[in-house]
Amino acid sequence: MSEQFRPLADQVSERMVNLLNDNRSIFTKPMKEDGSSQFVLPINARSKQKYTGAAALVLIMQNRRDPRWLSFDKALYNKTPVKKGAYGTLIEFNSTNELRPKTEDGKPVLNKEGNQKMERVKLEVPVPVQAWLYNGKDLVGLRPLKVKAVPLTPTERAQVILDNSGIKQDKHAVKAYDTPQLYYAAALHHLAHDTVKSQLPEIKDKPREELRTNIASILIGAELNLPYVLEGHQEYLKPWAKLMENDPKELFSAATDAQLVVNQVMGYEGKREQQQDAKQEKKQEVKPAQADAAKLTEGMEIAYNGTTYKVMAEQSRGAVKLEDLTNGDKHRVKPSDGLYKSLIAQLNNPVQHEVREQETSQELEEEQGEELEMAETEETTKSYSRRR
């Protein structure tokens, strides 16, 4: 079958299988000497919104140092055009919007040039769409990346996450590792593994469980600038390759599941800010509506951690079914889960920057929707990466 018609998941999985078998995959990428992450978390060069799940995995696999990416059209709009001869990378994501020809009374609505206008329509069920992206290194005139200062060090941020997660810690174990960074990388890997087991109980076999845990560890490490180490899990490289050979969709499914784990683990970091806000709130009069928000109920929509979660249904033992309105993902959370607690805290003590993050996320989806239009009109491809 021509590469043009092969699903992206098949193309990426085939490449990953070859890399796994050659011991050259992202899972065996050497750790940096300074103890920082060997990966960069990809972001949209205009909105600065992070790519997630399978899209993030595909971009990380490109091994680019610049984390910024843009489509060809958006690069032109941004006045940072793509260099001639640059390679593009095809990503796939779920969209809750679709561009359709605008009509009134069944007739097309035209613009001044006589072309039919388009309008963005909200979809009830997210659909997978694709877009070609180009790295910041290949954009002419793109200014150097400014890294925003973070008050806490990577290890301090990791400690906040571990403390707020409630996971058991043996702080004397740090002495068993060469550096504090390695200790915290291992501790967060353990937290990610526990989260996989609690949030994805349908994943029974060990290789699939470890695949999700390790992808989550890569993304968490990139987020916190901590190293990723495969140590102790080399035995899974061949089984992972076999999984993807048998089911090419497994890699993308694992990346999507891993993002849910990342969201929950990183959600523990925000709990610290929420606790500070709660202390400040105690000095003020508590509104009755806030005082009553002790549990999640059907119909609630809560902006949190760059997205909006909607409570779809209440289930047994206080659990609820959530939908991530940004990407359409659905999952079950219990009152004892960190995400559940974080949503309650956010509901009672809303943080203003969450509103801005939600707007930015929606802006990114609109940009990606326009990137889809570009992808549909460009020439055919030799593989999931191609030259401009």
C-alpha positions as CSV (number, residue, x, y, z in Angstrom):
1,M,0.0,0.0,0.0
2,S,1.2,3.5,-0.9
3,E,2.5,5.6,2.1
4,Q,0.0,8.2,1.1
5,F,-2.9,6.0,2.1
6,R,-1.4,4.3,5.1
7,P,-2.7,5.5,8.5
8,L,-0.3,7.7,10.4
9,A,-0.4,5.3,13.3
10,D,0.9,2.5,11.1
11,Q,3.7,4.6,9.7
12,V,4.9,5.8,13.1
13,S,4.6,2.3,14.7
14,E,6.6,0.8,11.9
15,R,9.4,3.3,12.5
16,M,9.2,2.7,16.3
17,V,9.4,-1.0,15.8
18,N,12.6,-0.6,13.7
19,L,14.1,1.7,16.3
20,L,13.2,-0.6,19.1
21,N,14.7,-3.6,17.4
22,D,17.9,-1.6,16.7
23,N,18.0,-0.3,20.3
24,R,17.8,3.3,18.9
25,S,14.4,4.4,20.1
26,I,13.6,7.3,22.4
27,F,13.4,4.8,25.2
28,T,17.2,4.2,25.0
29,K,18.2,7.8,24.4
30,P,21.3,8.6,26.6
31,M,20.8,10.8,29.7
32,K,22.3,14.2,29.6
33,E,25.4,14.7,31.8
34,D,23.9,17.7,33.7
35,G,20.9,15.6,34.9
36,S,18.3,17.5,32.9
37,S,15.8,16.0,30.5
38,Q,17.1,14.6,27.2
39,F,13.7,15.6,25.6
40,V,12.0,18.8,24.9
41,L,8.2,19.1,25.2
42,P,6.9,20.4,21.9
43,I,4.8,23.6,21.8
44,N,3.0,25.6,19.2
45,A,5.3,28.5,18.3
46,R,2.4,31.1,18.2
47,S,0.2,30.1,21.1
48,K,2.9,28.4,23.3
49,Q,0.3,25.7,24.0
50,K,1.9,22.2,24.6
51,Y,1.2,19.3,22.2
52,T,0.0,16.3,24.0
53,G,-0.5,12.5,23.6
54,A,0.3,10.9,20.3
55,A,1.1,14.3,18.7
56,A,3.7,15.1,21.3
57,L,5.2,11.6,20.9
58,V,5.6,12.0,17.2
59,L,7.3,15.4,17.5
60,I,9.6,14.1,20.3
61,M,10.7,11.3,18.0
62,Q,12.1,13.9,15.6
63,N,14.8,14.7,18.2
64,R,14.7,18.4,17.5
65,R,16.3,20.8,20.1
66,D,13.9,23.6,19.4
67,P,10.5,22.8,21.0
68,R,8.5,25.1,18.7
69,W,6.4,23.9,15.8
70,L,4.1,25.6,13.2
71,S,2.2,24.7,10.1
72,F,3.3,26.2,6.7
73,D,0.4,28.6,6.5
74,K,0.7,29.7,10.2
75,A,4.4,30.2,9.7
76,L,3.7,32.6,6.8
77,Y,1.0,34.4,8.9
78,N,3.5,34.6,11.8
79,K,6.0,36.2,9.3
80,T,8.4,33.4,10.0
81,P,8.2,31.4,6.7
82,V,9.4,27.8,6.3
83,K,12.9,27.5,4.9
84,K,13.1,26.0,1.4
85,G,13.9,22.3,1.6
86,A,12.8,21.9,5.2
87,Y,11.1,18.6,6.3
88,G,7.6,18.7,7.7
89,T,6.2,16.2,10.3
90,L,2.7,14.9,10.2
91,I,0.8,14.8,13.4
92,E,-2.7,13.6,14.3
93,F,-5.0,14.9,17.0
94,N,-8.7,14.8,17.9
95,S,-10.7,17.9,17.0
96,T,-14.1,19.0,18.4
97,N,-14.5,21.5,15.6
98,E,-14.9,21.3,11.8
99,L,-14.8,23.8,9.0
100,R,-17.8,23.7,6.8
101,P,-19.1,25.9,3.9
102,K,-21.4,28.6,5.3
103,T,-24.9,28.8,4.0
104,E,-28.1,30.8,4.6
105,D,-31.5,29.5,3.5
106,G,-29.7,26.7,1.7
107,K,-27.6,29.1,-0.4
108,P,-23.8,29.6,-0.1
109,V,-22.6,32.7,1.6
110,L,-19.8,34.4,-0.5
111,N,-17.1,36.9,0.5
112,K,-16.1,40.0,-1.4
113,E,-14.0,38.0,-3.8
114,G,-16.9,35.7,-4.6
115,N,-15.5,32.7,-2.8
116,Q,-17.7,30.7,-0.4
117,K,-17.2,31.6,3.3
118,M,-16.4,28.9,5.8
119,E,-17.6,28.6,9.4
120,R,-16.4,26.5,12.3
121,V,-19.0,24.0,13.6
122,K,-18.8,22.3,17.1
123,L,-18.9,18.5,16.8
124,E,-20.6,16.2,19.3
125,V,-18.1,13.5,18.7
126,P,-14.4,14.4,18.3
127,V,-12.8,13.3,15.0
128,P,-9.1,12.5,14.2
129,V,-7.5,15.1,12.0
130,Q,-4.0,15.5,10.7
131,A,-1.6,18.5,10.1
132,W,1.9,19.0,8.8
133,L,4.2,20.9,11.2
134,Y,7.6,22.5,10.8
135,N,10.2,22.9,13.5
136,G,11.3,26.3,14.8
137,K,14.8,25.6,13.5
138,D,13.3,25.7,10.0
139,L,11.4,28.9,10.4
140,V,13.1,32.0,9.0
141,G,13.2,35.0,11.4
142,L,11.9,33.2,14.4
143,R,13.2,34.9,17.5
144,P,15.3,32.9,20.1
145,L,13.2,31.0,22.6
146,K,12.7,32.8,25.9
147,V,12.4,30.3,28.8
148,K,10.2,31.6,31.5
149,A,11.8,31.3,35.0
150,V,10.3,28.8,37.3
151,P,10.4,29.6,41.1
152,L,11.2,26.0,42.0
153,T,13.9,23.7,40.8
154,P,13.0,20.5,38.9
155,T,13.6,18.4,42.1
156,E,11.6,20.8,44.2
157,R,8.7,20.6,41.8
158,A,9.0,16.8,41.8
159,Q,8.9,16.8,45.6
160,V,5.7,18.9,45.6
161,I,4.1,16.4,43.3
162,L,5.1,13.4,45.4
163,D,4.0,15.1,48.6
164,N,0.6,16.0,47.2
165,S,0.1,12.6,45.6
166,G,0.1,10.9,49.0
167,I,2.4,8.1,47.6
168,K,4.7,6.5,50.1
169,Q,8.2,7.8,50.0
170,D,11.5,6.5,51.4
171,K,13.5,9.7,51.4
172,H,16.6,7.8,52.6
173,A,16.5,6.1,49.2
174,V,17.9,9.1,47.5
175,K,21.3,8.0,48.8
176,A,21.1,4.9,46.6
177,Y,21.1,7.1,43.4
178,D,24.0,8.9,41.8
179,T,22.1,12.2,41.8
180,P,18.9,13.7,43.3
181,Q,17.6,14.0,39.7
182,L,17.8,10.3,39.2
183,Y,16.0,9.6,42.5
184,Y,13.1,11.9,41.6
185,A,12.9,10.5,38.1
186,A,12.6,7.0,39.5
187,A,10.0,8.2,42.2
188,L,7.9,9.9,39.5
189,H,8.1,6.8,37.3
190,H,6.7,4.8,40.3
191,L,3.9,7.3,40.7
192,A,3.1,7.1,37.0
193,H,3.0,3.3,37.2
194,D,0.6,3.4,40.1
195,T,-1.5,5.9,38.2
196,V,-1.6,3.6,35.2
197,K,-2.8,0.7,37.4
198,S,-5.5,2.8,39.1
199,Q,-6.8,4.7,36.1
200,L,-6.4,2.1,33.4
201,P,-7.5,-1.2,35.1
202,E,-8.4,-2.6,31.7
203,I,-4.7,-2.8,30.8
204,K,-3.9,-6.2,32.2
205,D,-0.6,-7.4,30.5
206,K,2.7,-6.1,31.8
207,P,4.2,-4.9,28.4
208,R,1.2,-2.7,27.6
209,E,1.2,-1.3,31.2
210,E,4.9,-0.5,31.1
211,L,4.6,1.1,27.6
212,R,2.1,3.6,29.0
213,T,4.2,4.2,32.1
214,N,7.4,4.8,30.2
215,I,5.8,7.2,27.7
216,A,4.2,9.1,30.6
217,S,7.7,9.2,32.3
218,I,9.2,10.7,29.2
219,L,6.5,13.4,29.1
220,I,6.7,14.1,32.8
221,G,10.5,14.3,32.7
222,A,10.3,16.8,29.8
223,E,7.7,18.8,31.6
224,L,9.9,19.1,34.8
225,N,13.3,18.9,33.1
226,L,14.3,15.7,34.8
227,P,16.0,12.8,33.0
228,Y,14.3,9.7,31.7
229,V,16.0,6.4,32.4
230,L,14.9,3.0,31.0
231,E,17.1,1.2,33.5
232,G,15.4,-2.0,34.7
233,H,13.0,-2.1,31.8
234,Q,15.2,-3.1,28.8
235,E,13.4,-6.4,28.8
236,Y,10.3,-4.8,27.4
237,L,11.9,-3.4,24.2
238,K,11.3,-6.5,22.2
239,P,7.8,-7.1,23.6
240,W,6.8,-3.5,22.8
241,A,8.0,-4.0,19.2
242,K,5.9,-7.2,19.0
243,L,2.9,-5.4,20.3
244,M,3.2,-2.7,17.6
245,E,3.8,-5.3,14.9
246,N,0.6,-7.1,15.9
247,D,-1.4,-3.9,16.3
248,P,0.0,-0.7,14.8
249,K,-2.6,1.4,16.7
250,E,-1.1,0.3,20.0
251,L,1.6,3.0,20.1
252,F,-0.9,5.9,19.6
253,S,-3.4,4.3,22.1
254,A,-0.6,4.0,24.6
255,A,0.4,7.7,24.1
256,T,-3.2,8.8,24.6
257,D,-3.5,6.8,27.8
258,A,-0.1,8.1,28.9
259,Q,-1.3,11.7,28.5
260,L,-4.1,10.9,31.0
261,V,-1.5,9.7,33.5
262,V,0.6,12.9,32.9
263,N,-2.4,15.1,33.5
264,Q,-3.1,13.4,36.8
265,V,0.5,13.4,38.0
266,M,1.1,17.0,37.0
267,G,-2.2,17.9,38.6
268,Y,-0.7,17.3,42.0
269,E,1.7,20.2,41.4
270,G,-1.2,22.6,41.0
271,K,-2.6,21.4,44.4
272,R,0.0,23.5,46.2
273,E,-1.2,26.7,44.6
274,Q,-4.7,25.8,45.3
275,Q,-3.9,25.2,49.0
276,Q,-2.4,28.7,49.1
277,D,-5.5,30.1,47.5
278,A,-7.6,28.3,50.0
279,K,-5.8,29.8,52.9
280,Q,-6.3,33.3,51.4
281,E,-10.0,32.5,50.8
282,K,-10.5,31.7,54.4
283,K,-9.8,35.3,55.2
284,Q,-12.7,36.3,53.0
285,E,-16.4,35.4,53.2
286,V,-17.1,32.0,51.7
287,K,-20.0,32.0,49.2
288,P,-22.7,29.4,49.9
289,A,-22.3,28.0,46.4
290,Q,-18.6,27.3,47.1
291,A,-19.3,25.8,50.5
292,D,-21.6,23.2,49.0
293,A,-19.1,22.0,46.4
294,A,-18.0,18.9,48.2
295,K,-18.3,16.5,45.3
296,L,-18.5,16.4,41.5
297,T,-22.0,16.1,40.1
298,E,-23.4,15.5,36.6
299,G,-23.3,18.5,34.3
300,M,-20.4,20.4,36.1
301,E,-17.8,21.9,33.8
302,I,-14.5,22.8,35.5
303,A,-11.5,24.6,33.8
304,Y,-8.3,23.0,35.1
305,N,-4.7,22.4,33.9
306,G,-5.2,23.9,30.5
307,T,-8.4,22.1,29.6
308,T,-12.0,21.8,30.7
309,Y,-13.5,18.7,32.3
310,K,-17.2,17.9,32.1
311,V,-18.9,15.5,34.5
312,M,-20.8,13.2,32.2
313,A,-22.3,10.9,34.8
314,E,-22.1,9.9,38.4
315,Q,-21.2,6.3,39.1
316,S,-21.1,3.9,42.0
317,R,-19.1,4.7,45.2
318,G,-18.8,8.4,44.4
319,A,-16.9,7.9,41.1
320,V,-17.7,10.0,38.1
321,K,-17.2,9.7,34.4
322,L,-15.3,12.8,33.0
323,E,-14.9,14.1,29.5
324,D,-11.9,16.3,28.5
325,L,-13.6,18.8,26.3
326,T,-10.4,19.8,24.7
327,N,-9.6,16.4,23.1
328,G,-12.7,14.4,23.8
329,D,-11.0,11.8,26.0
330,K,-13.2,10.1,28.6
331,H,-12.2,8.4,31.8
332,R,-13.4,7.4,35.3
333,V,-12.1,9.0,38.5
334,K,-12.8,8.2,42.1
335,P,-13.0,10.6,45.1
336,S,-9.6,9.3,46.3
337,D,-7.9,10.1,43.0
338,G,-5.7,13.2,42.7
339,L,-7.6,14.6,39.7
340,Y,-10.9,14.4,41.5
341,K,-9.5,16.2,44.5
342,S,-7.9,18.8,42.2
343,L,-11.1,19.5,40.4
344,I,-13.0,20.0,43.7
345,A,-10.3,22.4,44.8
346,Q,-10.4,24.2,41.5
347,L,-14.2,24.4,41.8
348,N,-14.1,25.9,45.2
349,N,-11.1,28.1,44.7
350,P,-11.0,29.0,40.9
351,V,-7.6,30.2,39.7
352,Q,-7.9,33.0,37.2
353,H,-5.1,31.8,34.9
354,E,-7.0,28.6,34.2
355,V,-9.5,30.6,32.2
356,R,-6.7,32.0,30.0
357,E,-5.2,28.5,29.6
358,Q,-8.6,27.2,28.4
359,E,-8.8,30.1,25.9
360,T,-5.3,29.3,24.7
361,S,-6.2,25.6,24.2
362,Q,-9.2,26.6,22.1
363,E,-7.1,28.9,20.1
364,L,-4.6,26.1,19.4
365,E,-7.4,23.8,18.2
366,E,-8.6,26.5,15.8
367,E,-5.0,26.9,14.5
368,Q,-4.7,23.1,14.1
369,G,-8.1,23.1,12.3
370,E,-6.6,25.5,9.8
371,E,-3.5,23.4,9.6
372,L,-5.8,20.5,8.5
373,E,-7.0,22.6,5.5
374,M,-3.4,23.1,4.5
375,A,-2.6,19.4,4.9
376,E,-5.4,18.4,2.6
377,T,-4.2,20.6,-0.2
378,E,-0.5,19.7,-0.2
379,E,1.2,17.1,-2.3
380,T,1.4,13.4,-1.4
381,T,4.1,12.2,1.0
382,K,6.8,9.6,0.9
383,S,6.4,8.9,4.6
384,Y,5.1,10.7,7.7
385,S,8.0,13.1,7.3
386,R,8.6,15.1,4.1
387,R,10.5,18.0,2.6
388,R,9.0,21.4,1.8
